Amino acid sequence: MGSVGLTLPWGHKISGAVREGERRVEPSEAKTERQRFASEHPQDAAIAGACRSGNLQGYEQLYRWQGARMRNLARNLLGSQADAEDAVQDTFLKIQRNIASFRGQSSFVTWTFRILVNTCHDLRRARVRRKDRAGEDVESLPPQNEPRAAVAHPSLRMELERALERLTKHQREVFLLYEVEGFRHAEIAAVMEISETASKNTLFQAKKNLRMLLEAPRSSGAGAAQ
């Protein structure tokens, strides 16, 4: 996997604590996560209705609302701004073709991001097939080496990007959706079509693996200095 271009602020803590202000979905709660999201974001249902009626302004509103977030996630998953733009464009085409299949069982945004994640998977598989046809090593795709936004501590960013590349696909996706894009576990479960418990366990394992990967270089460096 190429460099993911992660946009985490310096000082971001990889911890198992619940994000401040986040509410967990409990069985005893009367509202479902979809209902809660709808109450917090009433435009979700309005945009879904516009898209289902064939109103192109609905798609324009969806892009203005979630386009930047979609590009950021796609770039983190694909490692390339150009591929991210292609993924978002393909996602909107798929939404338009499959809008009749949206039944409202999840929020429209969750449904959109599920299509985006699957589209990123398709693009990565297509990239591997191209490498395979070219007779190159499909197991080691070269980094894209695109310019990144300036940060105060580029060495930490690079360490984190390299560590993320060593996570499993599911661990990386759950981590990015939760820690970078701010999705709740119930939303991640709907996007990735897994249980909410599986999302929480995957995030826990991802953070555990990241801590180990990030601490190892520092430990070896400290040992060499002694």
Secondary structure, DSSP 8 states (H G I E B T S, - for coil): ---------TT-----S--TT-----TT-SS-HHHHHHHH-THHHHHHHHHHTT-HHHHHHHHHHHHHHHHHHHHHHHS-HHHHHHHHHHHHHHHHHHGGG--SSS-HHHHHHHHHHHHHHHHHHHHHHHHHHTT--TTS-----------S-HHHHHHHHHHHHTS-HHHHHHHIIIIIS---HHHHHHHHTS-HHHHHHHHHHHHHHHHHHHHHHHHHHHHHH-
